[in-house]
Amino acid sequence: MKKRTFVTAILGGFLLLGILAGCGKKEQTATETLVRIGLMGEELRPAWSKAAEALAAEGITVELVNFSDYAVPNRALADGDIELNSFQHDAFLQNEIANNGYQISAFGNTVIFFLGVYSNKIKALEELKDGDTIVIMNDATNGGRALKVLESAGVFSLDPSKGNTPTVNDIVDNPKNIKIVEVDAAQTYRTLDDPQVAAAVVNSNFVVDAGGVPLEDAIYIKPIDPEADKPYINIVVGRNEDRDNETYKKVVAAFQTEAVKKVIEEEPPLTGIALPAW
């Protein structure tokens, strides 16, 4: 409201009414709680939108904030720009904490994504030729998982002692001398147009964002192993200081419902690329 001096009782009366109306509006919105949740890409948006419907009835408004760089959502969370994020698996989170000292942790599970191999050149990994190039992600956890996907497809073998985060240097048997090129995860799908790239391991969200359908377009998708793939279960992450926040507990619980499970299992883009994991 503009500040102005009123010299008549009538105008003063209008000012008083305006102030009272303004106070009433603030009192109404004070009961509403806003929770901003950071996402990467669009694939989890339908599931979170379903959860948001239930939360709205409890006075909790969910705002889904999209990011395009894996390095940003955890920093935004730590800095207080968002309240929660939902884009990463536990292996990625632990690496982020170790490298950046973030005081954040997992508040609950969401889904586990299948990870696939894509190509514009071949129809199956058996068609790879000696010396062909495959692109993977350049961050330790996604890159390590990509290498394990290729190992599961029989492209090469890895040193088993390296666990969930092997590197290119841990390839111990490579019969076709496959060359591995590491790029930013957001660029992997685009490299398929490079004539020098035979195939690429790509996170499903980037395939969906580019208009693709992972279940139809992938030349190989690694089956989920309930035990071996536990580190790759996606999670809701919040600040450590908020672990006992009742609102955030309600947010996690609203996701872990039969209604959201149905969205994951039956509605695109999640159907066929992810499984409920709670």
Secondary structure, 3 states (H helix, E strand, C coil): CCCCCCCCHHHHHHHHHHHHHHHHHHHHHCCCEEEEEEEECCCCHHHHHHHHHHHHCCCEEEEEEEECCCCHHHHHHHHCCCCEEEEEEHHHHHHHHHHHCCCEEEEEEEEEECCEEECCCCCCHHHCCCCCEEEEECCHHHHHHHHHHHHHCCCCEECHHHCCCCCHHHEEECCCCCEEEEECHHHCHHHHHCCCCCEEEECHHHHHHCCCCHHHHCCEECCCCCCCCHHHEEEEEEEHHHCCCHHHHHHHHHHCCHHHHHHHHHCCCCCCCEEECC
